[in-house]
Amino acid sequence: MKTDRVEKILNGDQAMAYGALASGVKLVASYPGSPSAGTVQALITLSKTHPFYVEWSSNEKVAMEMGIGASIAGRRALVCAKSVGMNLLIDPLMALNLTPVKGGLVILLGDDPGGYGSQNDQDTRPLASFLEMPLLEPATPLEGYHMMQEAFMISEKYHTAVIIRETRGFTLQEESVATDLASYPDVNLGFTSEPWRFVPVPENAVKKHEALHHRLSDIKLWANQCKNNHSSGNGVRGVVGAGFVFQKLMDILGDLPQEDFRLFKLSSIYPLPEKPLGLFLKECEEVLILEEIEPYVETHIKALAYDLGIHTKIYGKQSHHIPGQGELFRWQIQKALVNFLPGFKPNKAYSEENECKERPSMKNNCKDEGYGDILDVLQAAGEHVDVKMALIGDPGCLVTVADRLDAKYAIGSAVGIADGMSKTNIKERPVAIFGDSSFFHTSLPAICNAIYNQSNILLIVLDNKAAGATGFQPNPGTGKNAMQEPAPKLSIEKIARACGVKWITVSDPDDSDSKLKTIFQEALIHDDLAMVIVNTKSTLEA
């Protein structure tokens, strides 16, 4: 096979994309969310010169189901989702784990320690043991490039979906990676009808669960041999660095001689490499676990030590040696090492005052949305007709006016929450405010529920014709697909009317504040469910 290996400086996002390309990925599906969206953007560019399909799906669950379909057809598929998006995948994944996959199926999971672009500080690693699916985490872009390829091979060898976790900090790292731009393996296992393989039902669920445990036993054997897990150094004190945190640790240690302590680089987070970890624990009297965000690895290593009858003292988040939430900064690791390793002096010093240098720079895609002005008009309309409101929003660019909202939870949740409030005889008029991407994401079932149960709420759709907060990626209402090619443009108004919404008014970006105020006034005094679709000014700019 012809090869054209080229050294390229890649960040974590790009390394994952090139790793998927080198694996012969045939389908890529995702809903915009950071971290992980950067990998999809890179793959969109690569798909112009390589034969694979990529899409921005209407939500993460649909993206996962697209990947499952490609796998059943015998092709390799990559599904990308951020932490809160992964929550939406649990439903199909809790059945997928029982059905041996065919084509390689990899889930790129982007966690966001510190909640820089998320509504929570979620550690998604515990889902791996809940789902009983292997989870890997690279320390560097180069390792990520190779790990993506290994994940596809593991998936097909052990017939399981494989999760690769990355963090926002990982995606910002850059490293020289030797990529093969010419070769693109055409992996096609083909589709054959196999009764019951992809059909979990009550009659076979327990038997399939037993088979899953047999596959996990084989995967544990692989984890024990995984070269991405390794130990080094000497001494009776040890330090475990999990995933990207290991690279932060190495930034502090540099080339310091490891004569008085041992290191364990951990990349296979679930299942743990029990044999090499067991040997490491036996060689140490005390071990410090470094990880983000929850004490997930710490808890599992403690359980492993107990099972093996090893009495090594294990420290970490539960012992308050490192913080129990948020991003783990290098100065915090340095402080923990100074307290844990007698006489330790870092190769490079980090300080709390310089923490900002480690924090990611955030591009504000929402600065021109004008949502504050829209809420000003809405507030004025409410005062004019003497209607007090309870404002419930969705994640996205509404974060720019979060201080004016009464509640904001998951994407697609505003309608259901407002509807629930309306059933309590609340004096205020519940108003659900959400974007066009939220409408197509998961708001539609809640709208149908509100119509079916004859709710009296006001729905305000802020239509950007794109997913504004994550970089104006297209959605079903944009009229373009992920490749920016013409695509069917779904009408929010027509879909809402088909769902049973009878009172709908659509405003234009050029409407004056007085005209918009009049629209809001009419909607607020309407007796039944009402919807106002506001075409925002950023619609034209996007």
ZAZA-546996 format. One record per residue (C-alpha): x, y, z. Coordinates in Angstrom, 3 decimals, always signed. Layout:
px;py;pz
X;Y;Z
...
END
This chain:
px;py;pz
+0.000;+0.000;+0.000
+1.345;+3.425;-0.910
+2.167;+5.621;+2.058
+2.872;+9.299;+2.352
+3.887;+9.873;+5.954
+4.055;+13.560;+6.779
+4.983;+15.165;+10.089
+2.256;+17.612;+11.047
+1.820;+19.748;+14.134
-1.617;+18.727;+15.394
-3.665;+19.703;+18.414
-5.645;+17.081;+20.303
-8.783;+17.601;+18.204
-6.901;+17.223;+14.919
-4.906;+14.217;+16.116
-8.154;+12.382;+16.884
-9.488;+13.294;+13.439
-6.403;+12.011;+11.638
-6.482;+8.878;+13.784
-10.050;+8.214;+12.650
-9.023;+8.858;+9.042
-6.127;+6.392;+9.343
-8.596;+3.846;+10.759
-10.802;+3.947;+7.673
-13.789;+5.537;+9.395
-16.808;+5.509;+7.091
-19.370;+7.515;+9.083
-18.943;+10.387;+11.537
-21.936;+11.784;+13.410
-22.203;+14.365;+16.163
-24.202;+17.202;+17.648
-22.163;+20.400;+18.111
-20.566;+20.606;+21.539
-17.129;+21.441;+22.874
-14.869;+19.656;+23.502
-15.218;+17.132;+20.622
-16.703;+19.489;+18.006
-13.176;+20.413;+16.917
-12.533;+16.840;+15.814
-15.712;+16.860;+13.738
-14.746;+20.177;+12.134
-11.368;+18.682;+11.183
-13.073;+15.595;+9.750
-15.454;+17.757;+7.716
-12.390;+19.219;+5.992
-10.798;+15.789;+5.520
-14.014;+14.343;+4.076
-13.604;+16.601;+1.029
-10.663;+14.471;-0.086
-11.486;+11.107;+1.483
-14.542;+8.844;+1.000
-16.454;+8.986;+4.272
-19.716;+10.554;+5.415
-19.980;+13.183;+8.142
-23.010;+14.959;+9.572
-24.202;+17.252;+12.313
-27.133;+15.262;+13.668
-30.251;+16.816;+15.202
-29.161;+15.504;+18.630
-26.619;+13.147;+20.205
-29.005;+10.198;+20.484
-29.659;+10.336;+16.749
-25.913;+10.604;+16.124
-25.355;+7.459;+18.198
-28.065;+5.589;+16.332
-26.457;+6.633;+13.040
-23.196;+5.126;+14.265
-24.917;+1.926;+15.356
-26.502;+1.596;+11.921
-23.154;+1.969;+10.167
-21.605;-0.616;+12.498
-24.376;-3.125;+11.806
-23.686;-2.573;+8.098
-20.082;-3.627;+8.735
-18.479;-0.177;+8.521
-16.404;+1.783;+11.002
-18.157;+4.703;+12.677
-17.168;+7.526;+15.011
-19.686;+9.310;+17.237
-18.568;+12.508;+18.984
-20.289;+14.000;+22.022
-19.408;+16.249;+24.918
-20.091;+15.289;+28.525
-23.739;+16.363;+28.776
-24.342;+15.017;+25.286
-23.089;+11.631;+26.428
-25.937;+11.574;+28.930
-28.342;+11.421;+26.007
-26.602;+8.334;+24.615
-27.277;+6.125;+27.614
-30.623;+4.819;+26.355
-29.357;+3.226;+23.101
-25.992;+2.303;+24.665
-27.606;+0.286;+27.458
-28.981;-2.009;+24.761
-26.010;-1.769;+22.400
-23.688;-3.185;+25.069
-25.689;-6.441;+24.912
-25.404;-6.783;+21.133
-21.929;-7.656;+19.795
-21.045;-4.850;+17.377
-19.757;-5.640;+13.907
-17.995;-2.684;+12.304
-15.729;-0.784;+14.657
-17.679;+1.750;+16.732
-15.859;+4.448;+18.709
-17.336;+7.195;+20.871
-15.183;+10.296;+21.332
-16.266;+11.754;+24.658
-15.299;+15.333;+25.498
-15.290;+16.105;+29.217
-15.039;+19.704;+30.432
-13.281;+19.843;+33.833
-14.023;+23.265;+35.255
-17.257;+23.669;+33.280
-15.753;+26.243;+30.903
-18.404;+25.627;+28.271
-20.892;+23.442;+30.140
-23.670;+23.846;+32.686
-21.991;+21.357;+35.021
-18.600;+20.031;+36.134
-19.341;+16.478;+35.009
-16.986;+13.508;+35.139
-18.369;+11.063;+32.594
-15.920;+8.220;+33.270
-18.254;+6.431;+35.731
-20.620;+5.811;+32.807
-18.071;+3.397;+31.345
-18.456;+0.912;+34.186
-22.219;+1.516;+34.166
-22.324;+0.790;+30.423
-19.695;-1.980;+30.721
-17.765;-0.516;+27.795
-13.997;+0.042;+27.656
-12.825;+3.621;+28.152
-9.396;+4.914;+27.133
-7.816;+8.322;+27.688
-4.680;+9.591;+25.906
-2.069;+11.835;+27.491
-0.793;+13.476;+24.292
-2.010;+14.172;+20.730
+0.434;+11.572;+19.351
-0.952;+8.962;+21.718
-4.473;+10.049;+20.779
-3.696;+9.536;+17.079
-2.603;+5.943;+17.676
-5.207;+5.266;+20.348
-8.035;+6.094;+17.942
-6.753;+3.426;+15.549
-6.325;+0.918;+18.355
-9.847;+1.624;+19.597
-11.355;+0.628;+16.243
-9.376;-2.605;+16.271
-10.427;-3.357;+19.870
-14.031;-2.654;+18.951
-14.012;-5.202;+16.147
-11.914;-7.785;+17.978
-14.043;-7.801;+21.130
-17.330;-6.737;+19.495
-17.907;-3.724;+21.709
-18.188;+0.013;+21.347
-15.102;+1.770;+22.734
-15.109;+5.165;+24.470
-12.142;+7.532;+24.185
-12.232;+10.356;+26.698
-10.601;+13.698;+26.040
-10.702;+16.922;+28.035
-10.701;+20.521;+26.914
-7.093;+20.892;+28.055
-6.059;+17.891;+25.942
-7.610;+19.355;+22.796
-5.444;+22.483;+23.135
-2.136;+20.584;+23.310
-0.012;+20.483;+20.155
+2.509;+17.869;+19.065
+4.250;+16.641;+15.939
+2.420;+13.597;+14.562
+3.495;+11.467;+11.592
+0.290;+11.099;+9.574
-0.270;+8.932;+6.531
-2.182;+11.150;+4.123
-2.272;+8.783;+1.165
-3.568;+5.523;+2.610
-7.176;+5.123;+3.648
-8.071;+1.534;+4.580
-11.404;+0.401;+3.200
-12.667;-1.776;+6.044
-15.936;-3.406;+5.012
-17.157;-6.369;+7.045
-20.431;-6.339;+5.127
-23.986;-6.758;+6.322
-25.512;-10.156;+6.873
-28.802;-10.880;+8.545
-28.000;-12.541;+11.881
-31.103;-13.418;+13.895
-31.040;-12.083;+17.464
-27.524;-10.587;+17.284
-28.839;-7.036;+17.245
-32.204;-7.743;+18.873
-32.144;-7.642;+22.692
-35.511;-8.590;+24.177
-36.664;-9.726;+27.654
-36.231;-13.377;+26.678
-32.514;-13.041;+25.876
-31.408;-10.026;+27.950
-29.834;-12.035;+30.773
-28.074;-14.426;+28.392
-26.715;-11.499;+26.412
-25.597;-9.861;+29.645
-23.671;-13.028;+30.517
-22.021;-12.965;+27.082
-21.085;-9.315;+27.648
-19.284;-10.295;+30.851
-17.321;-12.943;+28.937
-16.245;-10.273;+26.430
-15.248;-7.974;+29.289
-13.057;-10.735;+30.728
-11.199;-10.872;+27.418
-10.898;-7.086;+27.329
-9.360;-7.156;+30.823
-6.646;-9.431;+29.455
-6.011;-6.882;+26.692
-5.834;-4.028;+29.245
-3.109;-5.907;+31.136
-0.998;-5.933;+27.951
-1.819;-2.409;+26.746
+1.457;-0.579;+26.078
-0.130;+2.789;+26.896
-0.079;+1.703;+30.553
+3.412;+1.504;+31.998
+5.442;+2.170;+35.130
+8.895;+3.618;+35.740
+11.176;+4.769;+38.541
+12.165;+3.436;+41.955
+11.288;+3.975;+45.589
+8.462;+3.179;+47.972
+6.241;+6.094;+46.970
+4.286;+6.043;+43.726
+2.266;+8.467;+41.637
-0.452;+7.448;+39.168
-1.326;+9.893;+36.388
-4.607;+9.139;+34.617
-5.033;+10.190;+31.002
-4.146;+13.774;+30.143
-3.263;+14.502;+33.774
-0.143;+12.365;+33.231
+1.101;+14.918;+30.690
+0.523;+17.712;+33.204
+2.540;+15.669;+35.687
+5.384;+15.271;+33.199
+5.395;+19.010;+32.530
+6.230;+19.424;+36.225
+8.727;+16.564;+36.450
+10.501;+17.124;+33.151
+13.641;+14.998;+33.059
+14.056;+14.791;+36.824
+15.587;+11.429;+37.813
+13.008;+9.073;+39.321
+15.277;+7.566;+41.954
+13.016;+8.108;+44.945
+9.559;+7.593;+43.478
+7.686;+5.540;+40.908
+5.298;+6.639;+38.177
+2.406;+4.787;+36.597
+0.972;+6.115;+33.343
-2.664;+5.002;+33.127
-4.518;+5.157;+29.810
-7.017;+2.274;+29.981
-9.396;+3.711;+32.546
-11.990;+0.935;+32.279
-11.292;-1.846;+32.702
-8.166;-1.128;+34.732
-4.947;-3.003;+33.900
-5.145;-5.016;+37.110
-1.916;-7.032;+36.810
+0.540;-4.172;+36.159
-1.286;-1.974;+38.666
-1.157;-4.757;+41.239
+2.611;-5.089;+40.787
+2.978;-1.316;+41.073
+0.985;-1.243;+44.306
+3.039;-4.072;+45.806
+6.235;-2.107;+45.152
+4.897;+1.020;+46.884
+4.061;+1.814;+50.480
+2.102;+4.928;+49.497
+0.500;+5.963;+46.206
-0.909;+9.322;+45.086
-3.649;+9.235;+42.398
-3.853;+12.238;+40.032
-7.036;+12.537;+37.954
-9.863;+14.863;+36.878
-12.715;+15.309;+38.099
-14.104;+12.719;+40.555
-12.073;+10.084;+42.491
-13.051;+7.441;+39.936
-9.635;+5.837;+39.427
-8.798;+6.297;+43.101
-11.892;+4.359;+44.179
-11.270;+1.509;+41.738
-7.587;+1.208;+42.639
-8.531;+1.038;+46.317
-10.944;-1.786;+45.486
-8.212;-3.549;+43.500
-5.772;-3.251;+46.408
-8.370;-4.706;+48.772
-9.073;-7.649;+46.460
-5.347;-8.378;+46.137
-4.748;-8.071;+49.868
-2.325;-5.184;+49.349
-2.085;-2.664;+52.201
-0.562;+0.232;+50.273
-1.870;+3.597;+51.485
-3.677;+5.334;+48.642
-4.197;+9.088;+48.540
-5.965;+11.469;+46.193
-9.210;+13.371;+46.167
-10.798;+11.409;+48.989
-7.877;+12.239;+51.270
-7.942;+15.876;+50.098
-4.424;+15.708;+48.673
-5.859;+17.151;+45.446
-9.105;+19.116;+44.842
-12.289;+17.121;+44.434
-13.767;+19.152;+41.596
-12.895;+21.188;+38.530
-9.793;+21.154;+36.378
-6.627;+19.905;+38.083
-4.044;+22.614;+37.438
-0.306;+22.041;+37.310
+0.309;+24.196;+40.389
-2.111;+21.987;+42.329
-0.296;+18.840;+41.183
+3.002;+20.477;+42.117
+1.691;+21.329;+45.590
+0.468;+17.752;+46.088
+3.856;+16.358;+45.022
+5.732;+18.642;+47.428
+3.545;+17.363;+50.267
+3.749;+13.730;+49.156
+7.396;+13.349;+48.108
+9.965;+14.403;+50.740
+12.456;+16.912;+49.345
+10.690;+17.163;+45.989
+11.593;+20.110;+43.791
+9.829;+20.557;+40.450
+11.714;+20.801;+37.172
+9.511;+23.773;+36.272
+7.626;+25.779;+38.871
+3.937;+26.630;+38.488
+1.983;+29.110;+40.615
-1.643;+29.753;+41.425
-1.214;+33.311;+40.177
-0.432;+31.965;+36.690
-3.378;+29.572;+36.652
-5.060;+31.720;+33.996
-2.400;+30.622;+31.498
-3.693;+27.071;+31.755
-7.325;+28.020;+31.365
-8.642;+27.732;+27.794
-9.347;+30.892;+25.874
-13.017;+30.945;+25.005
-14.343;+32.404;+21.773
-17.608;+34.240;+22.374
-19.885;+33.284;+19.490
-22.857;+34.859;+21.252
-21.681;+38.442;+21.638
-23.868;+39.753;+18.799
-27.030;+37.788;+19.531
-28.871;+40.700;+21.146
-30.787;+38.459;+23.546
-30.645;+41.116;+26.236
-32.518;+43.516;+23.972
-35.121;+40.859;+23.213
-35.687;+40.231;+26.918
-35.978;+43.987;+27.485
-38.803;+44.083;+24.955
-40.427;+40.987;+26.481
-40.245;+42.510;+29.957
-41.771;+45.756;+28.713
-44.562;+43.809;+27.013
-45.311;+41.942;+30.234
-45.493;+45.167;+32.217
-47.786;+46.733;+29.591
-50.363;+43.922;+29.803
-49.746;+43.356;+33.534
-48.541;+39.747;+33.113
-45.747;+38.523;+35.347
-43.535;+35.831;+33.846
-41.355;+32.924;+34.932
-38.568;+32.711;+32.339
-37.178;+29.217;+31.664
-34.267;+28.948;+29.219
-32.179;+26.342;+27.443
-28.358;+26.139;+27.304
-26.661;+27.965;+24.456
-26.380;+31.662;+23.803
-28.992;+32.313;+26.489
-26.025;+32.091;+28.856
-25.486;+35.764;+27.963
-28.687;+36.611;+29.861
-28.536;+33.794;+32.410
-28.872;+36.259;+35.285
-32.337;+37.166;+34.010
-33.631;+33.602;+33.766
-35.507;+31.852;+36.560
-34.196;+28.422;+35.536
-31.971;+26.787;+32.897
-31.103;+23.089;+32.730
-30.406;+20.732;+29.814
-30.901;+21.492;+26.145
-34.517;+20.875;+25.171
-35.757;+21.048;+28.756
-37.211;+24.565;+28.856
-40.589;+23.568;+27.401
-41.151;+20.656;+29.769
-40.101;+22.651;+32.835
-42.346;+25.559;+31.886
-45.162;+23.091;+31.254
-44.663;+21.513;+34.674
-44.830;+24.925;+36.316
-48.080;+25.678;+34.490
-49.788;+22.707;+36.157
-49.260;+24.162;+39.652
-51.620;+27.150;+39.322
-48.636;+29.465;+39.404
-49.595;+33.127;+39.141
-46.787;+33.916;+36.715
-47.038;+32.961;+33.029
-44.407;+30.274;+32.339
-42.333;+31.253;+29.313
-39.970;+28.765;+27.653
-37.150;+30.438;+25.713
-34.960;+28.304;+23.469
-33.102;+28.335;+20.173
-33.769;+26.735;+16.823
-31.180;+24.010;+17.467
-32.923;+23.214;+20.759
-36.224;+23.027;+18.878
-34.880;+20.273;+16.619
-32.784;+18.683;+19.387
-35.292;+17.572;+22.035
-37.903;+20.312;+22.427
-40.334;+18.721;+19.976
-41.489;+15.864;+22.255
-42.144;+18.378;+25.058
-44.109;+20.601;+22.678
-46.220;+17.614;+21.639
-46.777;+16.795;+25.312
-47.823;+20.376;+26.079
-50.312;+20.394;+23.196
-51.677;+16.983;+24.149
-52.207;+18.066;+27.759
-53.669;+21.454;+26.777
-51.039;+23.578;+28.486
-51.131;+27.345;+28.666
-47.505;+28.356;+28.222
-45.644;+30.734;+25.947
-42.888;+29.369;+23.715
-40.296;+31.799;+22.355
-37.963;+30.352;+19.722
-34.846;+32.444;+19.060
-34.024;+31.419;+15.508
-30.363;+31.870;+14.525
-30.583;+29.386;+11.640
-27.583;+27.632;+13.260
-26.117;+26.346;+16.512
-24.850;+29.753;+17.558
-23.032;+29.037;+20.828
-20.751;+26.359;+19.368
-19.768;+28.205;+16.187
-22.826;+28.436;+13.938
-22.882;+24.822;+12.796
-25.942;+24.066;+10.641
-29.105;+22.367;+11.892
-32.196;+21.028;+10.080
-33.565;+24.581;+9.799
-30.457;+26.078;+8.215
-30.822;+24.841;+4.642
-27.240;+23.510;+4.585
-25.599;+20.287;+5.727
-22.275;+19.818;+7.544
-20.431;+20.279;+4.251
-22.229;+23.604;+3.709
-24.025;+22.054;+0.750
-27.710;+22.833;+0.045
-30.068;+20.652;+2.101
-33.817;+20.616;+2.826
-34.687;+23.554;+5.069
-37.203;+22.482;+7.697
-39.679;+25.113;+8.831
-40.072;+25.531;+12.594
-43.453;+27.173;+12.066
-44.828;+24.387;+9.857
-43.550;+21.651;+12.163
-45.026;+23.406;+15.219
-48.390;+23.765;+13.476
-48.280;+20.087;+12.512
-47.734;+19.309;+16.210
-50.883;+21.272;+17.049
-49.634;+24.748;+17.933
-52.394;+26.996;+16.602
-51.232;+30.467;+17.664
-47.852;+31.272;+16.066
-46.358;+34.621;+15.132
-43.032;+35.045;+13.355
-40.978;+38.221;+13.715
-38.312;+39.475;+11.318
-34.842;+40.773;+12.224
-35.886;+44.185;+10.851
-38.977;+44.445;+13.072
-38.903;+47.463;+15.357
-38.919;+47.034;+19.115
-42.456;+48.398;+19.212
-43.673;+45.806;+16.718
-41.947;+42.979;+18.621
-43.427;+44.336;+21.845
-46.902;+44.168;+20.322
-46.295;+40.552;+19.271
-45.181;+39.625;+22.781
-48.185;+41.405;+24.310
-50.623;+39.448;+22.150
-48.835;+36.187;+22.977
-48.829;+36.856;+26.715
-52.572;+37.478;+26.915
-53.451;+34.545;+24.639
-55.453;+31.997;+26.629
-53.875;+28.869;+25.161
-50.379;+27.749;+24.233
-48.700;+30.339;+22.040
-45.441;+30.478;+20.109
-43.368;+33.417;+18.935
-40.518;+32.713;+16.525
-37.967;+35.513;+16.690
-35.576;+35.613;+13.746
-32.553;+37.152;+15.424
-30.240;+39.711;+13.896
-27.381;+37.224;+13.954
-29.370;+35.124;+11.457
-28.292;+37.459;+8.674
-24.698;+37.632;+9.903
-24.312;+33.849;+10.064
END
